[in-house]
């Protein structure tokens, strides 16, 4: 008799206890309607999206907190239904349309080839991960944003939903409130700048400036004044071109990819000017002696080709390695 009671306890009660010990799962989905006003200076963006929850259990998971929300007073949140509804199969259901500004730390080391994963993060502030866990709603469509959505100046690479554990590492000054893990649900939306922006709007004008500077080495060596004017004008033009894109970027304490490309351009223009000065001094110093100008011209033509190769190979290396 005792053995039968023990077997009944093992078969029936243990699974019930294990089930009770598991956190309540909340199946969560997001559908982005609009994303706009990317502000690199303030590291933020506006998002307009739908979010919904399906769950079984006693805990109401709809009292969420947007972890990276910037302006709480400016956020709108409209519920799908006046109250929580019950779906077929006993699932509880509720959803919201949300619009607000969210924080994102824009890292610009690879500008203008930078890629960003914009995130909208939610947590429930009252229930740690051992009581409530947000998981991806796999029954919904795999596309998490409106297909017709456009973002001026950016290419949309895709989106995903992910869930992770988040530990703040503090008791917030209350020793009775130990640091615990919270279920953090993420909607990630990946964008990147078009390659055409880099090639046509930034690299092409600079390349024309570099070609103009290298053109000074193609002039006959005796045309000193005409030769020196080309790299000087190219240097001034390069400075203005760099300033034009720098004004559109926030103040950062590091060089972006385009800054490094301009640093290479400045070095090449300086090398051209140095070579022209050496040739001009040689002509003045040895003007009474015979100098093989054709040989000097051929040498400088080779230098122009070498400098041009260094320019394009240097850009390729920085794009691949930075």
Secondary structure as the mmCIF struct_conf table of DSSP 4:
data_model
#
loop_
_struct_conf.conf_type_id
_struct_conf.id
_struct_conf.beg_label_comp_id
_struct_conf.beg_label_asym_id
_struct_conf.beg_label_seq_id
_struct_conf.end_label_comp_id
_struct_conf.end_label_asym_id
_struct_conf.end_label_seq_id
HELX_RH_AL_P HELX_RH_AL_P1 UNK A 2 UNK A 8
HELX_RH_PI_P HELX_RH_PI_P1 UNK A 9 UNK A 13
HELX_RH_AL_P HELX_RH_AL_P2 UNK A 14 UNK A 21
BEND BEND1 UNK A 22 UNK A 22
HELX_LH_PP_P HELX_LH_PP_P1 UNK A 23 UNK A 23
STRN STRN1 UNK A 24 UNK A 39
TURN_TY1_P TURN_TY1_P1 UNK A 40 UNK A 43
STRN STRN2 UNK A 44 UNK A 55
BEND BEND2 UNK A 57 UNK A 58
TURN_TY1_P TURN_TY1_P2 UNK A 61 UNK A 62
STRN STRN3 UNK A 64 UNK A 66
TURN_TY1_P TURN_TY1_P3 UNK A 67 UNK A 68
STRN STRN4 UNK A 69 UNK A 69
BEND BEND3 UNK A 70 UNK A 70
BEND BEND4 UNK A 72 UNK A 72
TURN_TY1_P TURN_TY1_P4 UNK A 73 UNK A 74
STRN STRN5 UNK A 76 UNK A 79
BEND BEND5 UNK A 80 UNK A 83
STRN STRN6 UNK A 85 UNK A 86
TURN_TY1_P TURN_TY1_P5 UNK A 88 UNK A 89
BEND BEND6 UNK A 90 UNK A 90
STRN STRN7 UNK A 92 UNK A 103
TURN_TY1_P TURN_TY1_P6 UNK A 109 UNK A 112
BEND BEND7 UNK A 113 UNK A 113
STRN STRN8 UNK A 115 UNK A 124
TURN_TY1_P TURN_TY1_P7 UNK A 125 UNK A 126
BEND BEND8 UNK A 127 UNK A 127
TURN_TY1_P TURN_TY1_P8 UNK A 129 UNK A 131
STRN STRN9 UNK A 132 UNK A 136
TURN_TY1_P TURN_TY1_P9 UNK A 138 UNK A 139
BEND BEND9 UNK A 140 UNK A 140
BEND BEND10 UNK A 142 UNK A 142
STRN STRN10 UNK A 145 UNK A 145
TURN_TY1_P TURN_TY1_P10 UNK A 147 UNK A 148
TURN_TY1_P TURN_TY1_P11 UNK A 152 UNK A 153
STRN STRN11 UNK A 155 UNK A 167
TURN_TY1_P TURN_TY1_P12 UNK A 172 UNK A 173
TURN_TY1_P TURN_TY1_P13 UNK A 175 UNK A 176
BEND BEND11 UNK A 177 UNK A 177
STRN STRN12 UNK A 181 UNK A 192
HELX_RH_AL_P HELX_RH_AL_P3 UNK A 195 UNK A 196
HELX_RH_PI_P HELX_RH_PI_P2 UNK A 197 UNK A 203
HELX_RH_AL_P HELX_RH_AL_P4 UNK A 204 UNK A 215
HELX_RH_3T_P HELX_RH_3T_P1 UNK A 216 UNK A 218
BEND BEND12 UNK A 219 UNK A 219
TURN_TY1_P TURN_TY1_P14 UNK A 221 UNK A 222
HELX_RH_AL_P HELX_RH_AL_P5 UNK A 224 UNK A 246
TURN_TY1_P TURN_TY1_P15 UNK A 247 UNK A 248
BEND BEND13 UNK A 249 UNK A 249
BEND BEND14 UNK A 253 UNK A 254
HELX_RH_AL_P HELX_RH_AL_P6 UNK A 257 UNK A 285
TURN_TY1_P TURN_TY1_P16 UNK A 286 UNK A 288
BEND BEND15 UNK A 289 UNK A 289
HELX_RH_AL_P HELX_RH_AL_P7 UNK A 293 UNK A 321
#
